[in-house]
Amino acid sequence: MKRIVTLGLAFSFFISSFAAGTSLIVLPEKPAPNANQILLPIGKAGEKISLMDMSHIKVKDFESLTGNKMSLAHKLGFKLFQKQVRNSINYDGTINSKKFAKAMAKADSPAISKGLYIVLAIFGLAWIGMGVMDNWRGNNWWVNLLLTLLFWLPGFIHALIKMKDYYK
């Protein structure tokens, strides 16, 4: 009886594997996007620059387009982003979608991970995480520092409440 059940299961698996392979639907591939056709808005005036130009622009030219002075950390981040974008553009101007998606995900990621932020909050150092996330601008980090100095618990609660602003 066991042999019959085992043989029946093996036969049904064998038949279903062929059935799944024959019902495959092949969709036509979308053409790869061209880096010269993707335009990004820059600055307050809404000027647009192509992705290809963005990957080769100098930092000073980018600062003049946006009208904002970049800190050293932002300059380094911009150069790393440019390198990733340049590596995702093929010689003919098409974009390798997997590399581009990976580069865009890294660009959108926060300055510190959520786990590190929680560990900093537990040890009473969440104000450092907030300062790094806000580039040491704003009120969040020094309010958290004051709350942490008063007693650990208010600073910890404030850090957990503000965490939703940094990680969406």
C-alpha positions in Angstrom: 0.0 0.0 0.0 2.9 2.4 0.8 4.5 1.7 -2.5 1.3 2.5 -4.4 0.8 5.9 -2.5 4.5 6.8 -3.0 4.3 5.8 -6.7 1.1 7.9 -7.1 2.7 11.0 -5.4 5.8 10.6 -7.6 3.7 10.3 -10.7 1.6 13.3 -9.8 4.7 15.4 -9.1 6.2 14.3 -12.4 3.0 15.2 -14.4 2.6 18.6 -12.6 6.2 19.6 -13.2 5.6 19.2 -17.0 2.3 21.0 -16.8 3.8 24.0 -15.1 6.5 24.3 -17.8 4.1 24.2 -20.7 1.9 26.9 -19.4 4.6 29.5 -19.3 3.6 32.9 -20.8 6.4 35.0 -22.2 5.9 38.7 -22.1 7.8 41.0 -24.4 10.6 42.9 -22.7 10.3 46.6 -22.1 13.1 48.6 -23.7 15.7 49.7 -21.2 15.4 53.4 -20.2 17.9 55.8 -21.7 19.9 57.9 -19.2 19.6 61.0 -21.5 15.8 60.8 -21.4 15.4 60.6 -17.6 15.2 64.2 -16.4 15.6 65.1 -12.7 14.4 68.4 -11.2 17.2 70.4 -9.6 17.0 73.4 -7.4 14.2 75.7 -6.4 13.6 77.0 -10.0 12.8 73.4 -11.1 15.5 73.2 -13.7 15.9 69.7 -15.1 19.1 67.8 -15.8 19.4 64.4 -17.4 20.6 61.4 -15.5 23.6 61.1 -17.8 24.6 64.7 -17.0 24.0 64.2 -13.3 26.5 61.3 -13.3 29.2 63.6 -14.7 28.5 67.0 -13.2 31.1 68.5 -10.8 30.1 69.3 -7.2 30.6 73.0 -7.7 28.4 73.1 -10.7 25.8 71.1 -8.8 26.0 73.6 -6.0 25.5 76.5 -8.4 22.5 74.8 -10.0 20.8 74.1 -6.6 21.9 77.3 -4.9 22.9 75.4 -1.8 26.3 74.8 -0.3 27.0 71.2 0.4 28.7 70.0 3.6 31.7 67.6 3.3 29.4 64.6 4.2 27.0 65.6 1.4 29.8 66.0 -1.1 31.1 62.6 -0.4 27.6 61.1 -0.6 27.0 62.9 -3.8 30.2 61.5 -5.3 29.4 58.0 -4.2 25.9 58.3 -5.7 27.5 59.6 -9.0 29.8 56.6 -9.1 26.9 54.2 -8.6 24.9 55.9 -11.3 27.8 55.9 -13.7 28.3 52.2 -13.1 24.6 51.5 -13.9 24.7 53.3 -17.2 25.9 51.2 -20.2 28.0 52.6 -23.0 25.0 53.1 -25.3 23.2 55.2 -22.6 20.8 52.5 -21.5 20.4 51.8 -17.8 21.1 48.4 -16.3 17.9 48.3 -14.2 19.1 46.0 -11.4 22.2 48.2 -10.7 20.1 51.4 -10.9 17.5 50.1 -8.6 20.2 49.1 -6.1 21.9 52.5 -6.4 18.5 54.3 -5.9 17.8 52.1 -2.8 21.1 53.0 -1.3 20.6 56.7 -2.0 17.2 56.7 -0.3 18.5 54.8 2.8 18.9 56.7 6.0 22.3 57.8 7.4 22.2 55.2 10.2 20.3 51.9 10.4 17.2 51.5 12.4 18.9 48.9 14.6 21.8 51.2 15.4 19.3 54.0 16.2 17.5 51.7 18.7 20.8 50.6 20.3 21.8 54.3 20.7 18.5 55.1 22.2 18.8 52.2 24.7 22.3 53.5 25.8 21.0 57.1 26.1 22.9 58.3 23.0 19.9 58.8 20.7 20.7 62.5 20.4 23.8 61.5 18.4 21.6 59.5 16.0 19.2 62.3 15.7 22.0 64.8 15.1 23.5 62.6 12.3 20.1 62.0 10.7 19.3 65.8 10.8 22.9 66.8 9.8 23.1 68.6 13.2 20.3 71.0 12.2 17.0 71.4 13.9 15.8 71.0 17.5 15.3 67.2 17.8 18.9 66.3 18.8 19.4 68.9 21.5 15.8 68.4 23.0 16.7 64.7 23.2 20.0 65.5 24.9 18.2 67.6 27.5 15.6 64.9 28.1 18.3 62.2 28.4 20.3 64.4 30.9 17.2 64.9 33.0 16.7 61.2 33.2 17.2 58.3 30.7 13.5 57.4 30.3 12.2 60.7 28.8 15.0 60.7 26.3 14.4 57.1 25.4 10.6 57.8 24.9 11.3 60.9 22.8 13.8 58.9 20.6 11.2 56.2 20.0 8.5 58.8 19.1 10.8 60.6 16.7 12.0 57.4 15.1 8.9 57.4 12.8 10.1 60.7 11.3 13.4 59.1 10.3 12.3 55.7 9.2 9.2 55.5 7.0 
